[in-house]
Structure formats: C-alpha cells, structure tokens
Amino acid sequence: MSQPQAELEKLRAEVEMVRGSAIEAHRKLRDERRASDDNKAALRYAQELLAPVREDRRTTLEMLNAQKVKLAKSQAALEMAKRSAAESQAALSKAEERLEEVRADRKAIYESNIELKEQVKSCKSELESEREALS
C-alpha cells in the first residue's frame, strides 16, 4: 500500500500545484480585467474630454473655411478693382491726350483767327483807302 499511498500523495501534491497555478491564473485574470476596466474608464473619460475639443475644432475649421471664402472673394474684388483702375487710368490718359489735341487745335484756331482779323483790318484799311481815293 505504500506505493498507492505514495502515488496518492504525489497526485495530491500535483493537484495542489495545479490548484495554486489556477488560483494564481484566476488572480492575474481578475487583475487584468480590473486594469482593462480602468483603461476603458480612462478612455471614456478622455473621449468625454475630447468631445468639446473636437466640436471646437470643427467650429474653428468651419470659421476658417468661411474666412478663406471671404478672402477669395476679397481677392477677386481687388483684382477687379485693379483692372478697373487700370482701365480708368488708360481712359484718363486718352482723355488727356485728346485734351492736348483740342488745346493745340484751339491755339491754332486762335492764331488763325488773329491772322484773319489782321487781314480783315488790312482789307478794311485798303478798302477805306480805295474809297477815299475814289472820292
């Protein structure tokens, strides 16, 4: 009986070792579950903290996009204003050239008018002289 007794003791020792291993594995599993639950709670908390930040970011991006649209419109308006200013400047230059031409024409007409007046005076004077000579 000593051999079965020895086998029984050996089996009991093995069962105790397996039981100890099972208890240790169960404890580790419980600790890991707690850690997992803690991690899940921390993740939920972080997500709760991030929600307003994400909303602020979304709002900021929307505002940025609106500002980009305004900037593009302003740049387009500025380009149109620059083109209009250039066209106005060209028209002004043409008008100034035409004004100079008109002034030159007026001066020529004025000078021609003076010459004609002098010719008329001269003709009147000649006519008066001829009338006097005839009388």
C-alpha positions, 0 to 999 in steps of 0.5 A, spaced: 500 500 500 505 504 500 506 505 493 498 507 492 499 511 498 505 514 495 502 515 488 496 518 492 500 523 495 504 525 489 497 526 485 495 530 491 501 534 491 500 535 483 493 537 484 495 542 489 500 545 484 495 545 479 490 548 484 495 554 486 497 555 478 489 556 477 488 560 483 494 564 481 491 564 473 484 566 476 488 572 480 492 575 474 485 574 470 481 578 475 487 583 475 487 584 468 480 585 467 480 590 473 486 594 469 482 593 462 476 596 466 480 602 468 483 603 461 476 603 458 474 608 464 480 612 462 478 612 455 471 614 456 473 619 460 478 622 455 473 621 449 468 625 454 474 630 454 475 630 447 468 631 445 468 639 446 475 639 443 473 636 437 466 640 436 471 646 437 475 644 432 470 643 427 467 650 429 474 653 428 475 649 421 468 651 419 470 659 421 476 658 417 473 655 411 468 661 411 474 666 412 478 663 406 471 664 402 471 671 404 478 672 402 477 669 395 472 673 394 476 679 397 481 677 392 477 677 386 474 684 388 481 687 388 483 684 382 477 687 379 478 693 382 485 693 379 483 692 372 478 697 373 483 702 375 487 700 370 482 701 365 480 708 368 487 710 368 488 708 360 481 712 359 484 718 363 490 718 359 486 718 352 482 723 355 488 727 356 491 726 350 485 728 346 485 734 351 492 736 348 489 735 341 483 740 342 488 745 346 493 745 340 487 745 335 484 751 339 491 755 339 491 754 332 484 756 331 486 762 335 492 764 331 488 763 325 483 767 327 488 773 329 491 772 322 484 773 319 482 779 323 489 782 321 487 781 314 480 783 315 483 790 318 488 790 312 482 789 307 478 794 311 484 799 311 485 798 303 478 798 302 477 805 306 483 807 302 480 805 295 474 809 297 477 815 299 481 815 293 475 814 289 472 820 292 
